[in-house]
Amino acid sequence: MAIINKLWTTLMYKVYLIPALLISITLHELAHGYVAYLLGDNTAKVNKRLTLNPIRHIDFIGFILLLTVGFGWAKPVPINPNNFKNKKRGIFIVSIAGPLSNLFFTIILAILLTRGIVLNEAIHQYLNILMWYNIVLGMFNLLPIPPLDGSKILYSILPDKFGSFLVEYENYFYPILIFLLLTDTIDNVLNSLINFWIKLLNIII
């Protein structure tokens, strides 16, 4: 009986997890594209990425890995920084828009969860999972490691000679990021960021 209950719990978690990830990824990528559009770059719009359709935003291999091993990737929103009036400022705003959209969304979810608005237990459990993955996605992408959004934020505030180094050698950081993930080296920093945001959420609500 215990095994059946465990299998059922695992199954229900996966049922909740799939839409939670789809919503989190879609919100994140749409924020990048829409903010770029507001700043004068219509590349995302031309590529039909200003949409709530998750199929446009997910990379299927990356999504399967997210479900199975806990990390993966989405389709990067195409951006042309040359269309921004101020290139570096545009990159900064567009890059930070994705993580901030996830984090601001968690404020709404936290209010729903703590104000007694959601009474259904299944929905309450789902919203908890949704909030958790938005926190993780938002904070993870703020890490200043290429190709994460944090590296682009760092590029936009560094002097050109240092910023160009990040751009030129971005591809070399992919295996470094994967190594950090596989060895759980990144966990301490990420957990600290997550705990900071959870404490901040408690203050806000």
ABEGO torsion letter per residue (X at the ends): XAAAAAAAAAAAAAAAAAAAAAAAAAAAAAAAAAAAAAAGBAAAAAAGABBABAAAABBAAAAAAAAAAGBBBBBBBBBBAAABABAAAAAAAAAAAAAAAAAAAAAAAAAAAAAGABABAAAAAAAAAAAAAAAAAAAAAABBBOABAAAAAAAAABBAAAAAAAAAAAAAAAAAAAAAAAAGAAAAAAAAAAAAAAAAAAAAX
